Amino acid sequence: MATTRKPLTGKNGEVRELTNDDFVRAVPFSKLPTSLQETLSSRRRGPQKTPTKQRVTLRLSPEVVQHYKASGPGWQTRIDLDLQGKIGARNKGRVATTSTPRRRMKAKAA
């Protein structure tokens, strides 16, 4: 009796959690047909349609960096949010952030 494999993606395009069977059936990249290897190798992500942030180099005091890094992942986002608050950008509705820093999420949950 043959087993039916579940599709890797749902109707909404989300990839489901992979199972051990999925990994057993996986094929190494080097074993794929050459034409498929070439297609997959040539694909690159394009530029953002609407960049939301600018890349800059900023020198900060060691104490500031240590303070933000000590609070865990997302420390650069927290610096950005604090600076936005300082200039009042969030209150004017000009800034849309993509994620909530973990520190604030934990505080809301408590």
GIFEN-V538207 format. One record per pair of residues at least 6 apart in sequence whose C-alpha atoms are under 8 Angstrom apart, sorted by the first residue. I is the first residue (numbers start at 1). J is the second residue. D is the distance in Angstrom with one decimal. If there is no record, write none. Layout:
BEGIN
i:I j:J d:D
i:I j:J d:D
END
This chain:
BEGIN
i:8 j:15 d:5.6
i:8 j:16 d:5.7
i:8 j:18 d:7.7
i:9 j:15 d:4.3
i:9 j:16 d:5.8
i:10 j:16 d:7.0
i:29 j:37 d:7.0
i:30 j:37 d:7.7
i:68 j:75 d:5.1
i:68 j:76 d:7.6
i:68 j:78 d:7.4
i:68 j:79 d:7.3
i:69 j:75 d:5.5
i:71 j:103 d:7.4
i:73 j:102 d:7.8
i:74 j:101 d:6.1
i:74 j:102 d:7.4
i:77 j:101 d:7.2
i:78 j:101 d:6.7
i:84 j:90 d:6.2
i:85 j:91 d:7.8
i:89 j:95 d:6.3
i:90 j:96 d:7.9
END
